[in-house]
């Protein structure tokens, strides 16, 4: 329940869970889309290394997108944000009544729209160019954009995991376990593949090439190359090649040479999302480690596996039992400092503090003997700062 220092104007404004780091400027960007059947409002937010809105344009831009914009992910380059909007057929009346896109919208077999938007820190902030992506029989819905960057000639390049359908296969389920056999998983999961898109903004052209048809999940890079040119991609991979199968092994792609290497555990073991962790003293792009949680289906427990990023095929150099079963498919991020090692109680206190600081912001100028300069009563201080006092 934070409005991030006022950059989000209304509490009900949408905020995506997707974030992209600009590794060169040490910034982080988010987006949110307030959807309507006839048109949607896109908000882009840019923060500095202290998680404060950048000074340019107060760290935000807002613009309108056509129709019901269901955007799954986005990419960031040095100057732009990149969004892919699939074309939808919307029952406006039904959407107005229930606000559930899954019941009132359907994918059209048409070209998706690629929106290139100047970042909040750009001199043309909020300027947008829209280009149609050539339709090849497979919709550009649910794209997971792994990384994007600008080449020297201005071409925008991004790599993405692409689904052969809208996701969910031919069936869906909210019950647990939602799949207990390979057949169940295949019925409820979409075919995925790795693609590269190249965009010429001046000519308004988009081309795309398939890098791999194998079933891949959770594509990542070394975060030090985020929004910059990258050479390597790491992903979780199914064990049946191009066939639909759950994420199980770890695969590495060398985009410069076309080489690929993989490691797969035992048939009853399944890796989750890979995450790159930098190795001290080695700033090469693949000089660090790949971390992943591995679920043992036989013993129903999990462990952390560590692989050398420059020798994935050799398998783990360390396997650390976690002591609990981490649900297969959980994913997150790697943090290089102790800043992420907060306890649940510390996180809860900080969340309460942030909420109270925002809700009492209008009281800061009131003169009251029992209020601090933060808008907090002194008898609240121990509750919110207990772990710091």
C-alpha positions in Angstrom: 0.0 0.0 0.0 2.6 2.5 -1.0 2.3 5.3 -3.5 6.1 5.5 -3.7 6.5 9.0 -2.5 3.6 10.4 -4.5 4.7 9.2 -8.0 1.6 7.0 -8.1 -1.2 9.6 -8.1 -4.0 7.3 -7.0 -3.8 4.2 -4.8 -6.0 2.3 -7.2 -3.6 2.9 -10.2 -2.2 -0.3 -11.6 1.5 -1.3 -10.9 3.1 -4.2 -12.7 5.2 -6.7 -10.9 7.7 -6.4 -13.8 10.8 -4.2 -13.3 13.9 -3.7 -15.4 17.3 -2.4 -14.2 19.3 0.1 -16.3 22.7 -1.3 -15.3 24.6 1.7 -16.9 22.8 4.4 -15.0 21.9 2.3 -12.0 18.2 3.0 -12.3 15.1 0.8 -12.1 11.9 1.1 -14.2 8.3 -0.1 -13.6 5.1 0.3 -15.5 1.4 0.1 -14.9 -1.6 0.0 -17.2 -5.1 1.1 -16.2 -7.2 -0.9 -18.7 -10.5 -0.1 -20.3 -12.2 -1.8 -23.2 -12.0 1.2 -25.5 -8.5 2.5 -24.4 -5.9 2.1 -21.8 -3.6 4.4 -19.9 0.1 3.5 -19.6 2.2 4.9 -16.8 6.0 4.4 -16.8 8.0 5.1 -13.6 11.8 5.6 -13.3 13.7 5.6 -10.0 17.3 6.3 -9.1 19.6 4.1 -7.0 18.0 5.4 -3.8 14.6 4.3 -5.1 13.5 7.9 -5.5 11.8 9.2 -8.7 14.4 10.8 -11.0 14.2 14.6 -11.3 13.4 14.7 -15.0 9.6 14.8 -15.4 9.3 13.8 -11.8 10.2 10.2 -12.8 7.0 9.4 -14.7 5.3 9.6 -18.0 1.7 8.8 -19.0 0.2 8.1 -22.4 -2.7 6.4 -24.0 -2.7 3.0 -25.7 -5.5 1.8 -28.1 -8.1 -0.6 -26.9 -7.7 -3.1 -24.0 -4.0 -3.3 -23.5 -3.0 -6.6 -21.9 0.8 -6.2 -21.8 2.7 -9.1 -20.1 6.2 -7.6 -19.9 8.4 -4.8 -21.1 12.0 -4.1 -22.1 14.2 -1.1 -21.5 17.1 0.3 -23.6 19.3 3.3 -23.0 16.6 5.7 -24.3 13.3 3.8 -24.6 10.8 1.4 -23.1 9.5 -1.4 -25.3 6.0 -2.8 -25.0 4.3 -5.5 -27.1 0.5 -5.3 -27.2 -1.4 -8.2 -28.8 -4.6 -7.5 -30.7 -7.8 -8.5 -28.8 -11.4 -8.8 -29.6 -13.3 -7.4 -26.6 -16.9 -7.7 -25.6 -17.1 -4.2 -24.2 -20.4 -4.7 -22.3 -19.2 -7.9 -20.6 -15.9 -6.3 -19.6 -17.6 -3.3 -18.2 -19.7 -5.6 -16.0 -17.1 -8.0 -14.7 -13.7 -6.4 -15.5 -12.3 -9.9 -16.2 -10.3 -9.9 -19.5 -10.2 -13.7 -19.6 -14.0 -13.8 -19.9 -14.5 -10.8 -22.2 -11.5 -10.7 -24.5 -10.0 -13.1 -27.1 -6.8 -13.0 -29.1 -7.1 -12.0 -32.7 -5.0 -13.6 -35.4 -3.4 -10.3 -36.3 -0.2 -8.4 -36.0 0.7 -7.3 -32.5 1.6 -3.7 -31.8 5.1 -2.7 -30.7 5.2 0.5 -28.7 8.5 2.3 -28.4 8.2 5.0 -25.7 10.9 7.5 -24.7 11.8 7.0 -21.0 11.0 9.7 -18.3 14.6 10.8 -18.4 14.7 11.2 -22.1 14.4 14.7 -23.7 11.4 13.4 -25.7 9.9 11.7 -22.6 6.6 10.1 -23.3 7.0 10.3 -27.1 5.7 7.0 -28.7 6.1 5.3 -32.0 4.0 2.3 -32.8 5.0 -0.4 -35.3 3.1 -3.5 -36.3 5.0 -6.8 -35.8 4.5 -9.1 -38.9 2.1 -11.9 -38.0 3.5 -15.4 -38.6 0.6 -17.4 -37.4 1.6 -17.3 -33.7 0.4 -14.5 -31.5 2.9 -12.2 -29.6 1.0 -12.7 -26.3 2.7 -13.4 -23.0 6.1 -12.5 -24.2 8.8 -12.7 -21.5 11.3 -10.1 -22.6 14.7 -11.2 -21.3 16.7 -8.1 -22.3 16.7 -5.3 -24.8 19.3 -2.8 -26.0 20.1 -0.3 -28.8 22.9 -1.0 -31.3 25.2 1.7 -32.6 23.0 2.3 -35.7 19.9 2.8 -33.6 18.4 -0.7 -34.1 16.5 -1.9 -31.0 17.1 -5.6 -30.3 15.4 -7.7 -27.7 15.3 -11.4 -26.9 12.1 -13.0 -25.6 10.5 -16.3 -24.7 7.4 -16.7 -26.8 4.4 -18.8 -26.2 2.7 -20.7 -29.1 -0.8 -19.7 -27.7 -2.2 -17.3 -25.0 -0.9 -19.6 -22.2 -2.6 -22.3 -20.3 -2.7 -24.9 -23.1 -6.1 -26.4 -23.8 -7.2 -26.6 -20.2 -6.7 -24.7 -17.0 -7.1 -25.5 -13.3 -6.9 -23.6 -10.0 -6.8 -26.8 -7.9 -3.6 -28.1 -6.3 -1.8 -30.0 -7.6 -2.9 -28.7 -11.0 -0.9 -31.3 -12.8 0.1 -34.8 -11.5 1.2 -36.4 -14.8 3.1 -35.2 -17.9 -0.1 -35.4 -19.9 -1.8 -33.0 -17.5 1.1 -30.6 -17.7 1.1 -30.7 -21.5 -2.7 -30.0 -21.5 -2.3 -27.0 -19.3 0.9 -25.5 -20.6 1.8 -23.7 -23.8 4.7 -24.5 -26.1 7.5 -21.9 -25.6 10.6 -20.9 -27.7 13.4 -18.4 -27.7 13.2 -15.5 -30.3 15.2 -12.4 -31.2 13.4 -9.3 -32.4 15.2 -6.5 -34.3 13.4 -3.1 -34.7 14.3 -0.3 -37.1 12.4 2.7 -35.6 13.2 5.1 -38.5 11.9 2.7 -41.2 9.2 1.3 -39.0 10.3 -2.3 -39.6 10.4 -5.3 -37.3 12.1 -8.7 -38.0 12.2 -11.8 -35.8 14.2 -15.0 -35.8 13.9 -18.1 -33.7 17.0 -18.9 -31.7 15.7 -22.2 -30.2 12.4 -24.2 -30.4 13.2 -26.1 -27.2 10.8 -25.7 -24.3 12.3 -22.9 -22.2 11.3 -21.0 -19.1 12.6 -18.1 -17.0 15.2 -16.6 -19.4 17.8 -14.4 -17.6 21.1 -12.6 -18.2 24.0 -11.3 -16.1 22.2 -8.2 -14.6 25.3 -6.1 -15.2 24.3 -6.2 -18.9 20.7 -5.3 -18.4 19.5 -2.7 -21.0 23.0 -3.2 -22.6 24.2 -5.6 -25.2 24.4 -9.1 -23.8 26.1 -12.2 -25.1 24.7 -15.0 -22.9 21.2 -16.2 -21.9 20.5 -18.7 -19.2 17.1 -20.5 -18.9 15.4 -23.4 -17.3 14.7 -26.1 -19.9 12.3 -29.0 -20.3 14.0 -32.5 -20.7 12.1 -33.3 -23.9 13.7 -30.9 -26.4 11.0 -29.2 -28.4 8.3 -31.2 -26.6 6.3 -29.5 -23.8 7.7 -30.6 -20.5 8.2 -28.9 -17.0 11.3 -26.9 -16.3 14.0 -29.3 -15.2 17.5 -28.5 -16.3 19.6 -25.4 -16.9 20.6 -24.2 -20.4 23.1 -21.5 -21.6 23.1 -19.9 -25.0 26.1 -18.0 -26.5 24.4 -15.6 -28.9 27.7 -14.6 -30.6 28.8 -18.2 -31.6 25.5 -20.0 -31.5 26.9 -22.5 -29.0 24.7 -24.1 -26.4 25.3 -26.2 -23.3 22.9 -27.8 -20.8 22.8 -29.7 -17.5 19.9 -31.9 -16.4 19.5 -33.5 -13.0 17.9 -36.8 -12.2 14.5 -37.6 -13.7 12.8 -36.9 -10.4 14.6 -33.5 -9.9 13.4 -30.2 -11.3 15.2 -26.9 -11.4 13.4 -23.6 -11.1 14.4 -20.2 -12.4 18.2 -19.7 -12.9 19.7 -16.5 -11.5 23.1 -15.1 -12.2 25.3 -14.2 -9.2 28.5 -12.2 -9.8 31.8 -13.7 -8.7 34.1 -11.3 -6.8 37.1 -10.3 -8.8 35.7 -11.5 -12.2 33.7 -9.0 -14.2 33.4 -11.0 -17.4 29.9 -11.7 -18.5 29.9 -15.4 -17.6 32.5 -15.4 -14.9 30.0 -15.8 -12.0 27.6 -18.5 -10.9 24.1 -19.7 -11.7 21.9 -20.3 -8.8 18.6 -22.2 -8.9 16.3 -24.1 -6.5 16.0 -27.7 -7.2 12.9 -29.7 -6.2 13.3 -33.4 -5.5 10.0 -35.0 -6.4 11.0 -38.3 -4.7 11.8 -36.9 -1.3 9.6 -33.8 -1.7 12.3 -31.4 -0.5 14.4 -28.7 -2.1 18.0 -27.6 -2.3 20.0 -24.7 -3.7 22.2 -25.7 -6.6 25.2 -23.6 -7.7 26.8 -24.0 -11.2 29.7 -22.2 -12.9 28.2 -19.8 -15.4 31.1 -20.5 -17.8 30.7 -24.3 -17.5 27.0 -25.1 -17.0 27.4 -28.6 -18.6 29.6 -29.7 -15.8 26.7 -29.5 -13.4 26.6 -28.1 -9.8 29.7 -27.3 -7.9 27.6 -27.1 -4.7 24.2 -28.4 -3.6 22.8 -27.0 -0.3 19.8 -28.6 1.3 17.2 -25.9 2.2 15.3 -28.0 4.7 11.8 -27.4 3.2 10.1 -27.9 -0.1 10.1 -24.8 -2.3 7.1 -25.0 -4.7 8.4 -25.8 -8.2 8.2 -22.6 -10.3 8.9 -20.1 -7.6 11.2 -17.4 -8.8 12.9 -14.2 -7.5 16.2 -12.4 -7.7 19.7 -12.5 -6.4 20.9 -9.7 -4.1 24.6 -9.1 -3.6 24.4 -7.4 -0.1 22.8 -8.0 3.3 20.1 -5.4 2.4 17.9 -8.2 1.3 18.3 -10.3 4.4 15.4 -8.7 6.4 13.3 -10.9 8.7 9.5 -11.0 8.2 9.1 -8.8 11.3 11.5 -6.2 9.8 9.7 -6.1 6.5 6.3 -5.8 8.3 7.6 -2.8 10.4 9.0 -1.1 7.4 5.8 -1.5 5.4 3.8 -0.1 8.3 6.2 2.8 8.6 5.9 3.6 4.8 2.2 3.4 5.0 1.9 5.7 8.0 4.3 8.3 6.5 2.2 8.5 3.4 -1.2 8.5 5.0 -0.1 11.2 7.5 1.7 13.3 5.0 -0.9 16.0 5.3 -0.2 16.3 9.0 3.5 17.1 8.8 2.9 20.9 9.1 0.6 20.5 12.1 2.0 21.7 15.5 1.3 18.9 18.0 3.5 18.1 21.0 3.1 14.3 20.5 4.1 14.3 16.8 7.6 13.8 15.5 8.9 15.5 12.3 8.0 12.3 10.4 4.3 12.6 11.2 4.5 9.8 13.7 3.5 9.9 17.3 6.4 9.3 19.6 4.7 6.4 21.2 4.7 4.8 17.7 8.4 5.1 17.3 9.4 1.8 19.0 6.8 -0.1 17.0 8.2 1.0 13.6 11.8 1.5 14.5 12.1 -1.3 17.0 14.8 -3.2 15.0 16.8 0.0 14.5 16.7 1.4 18.1 
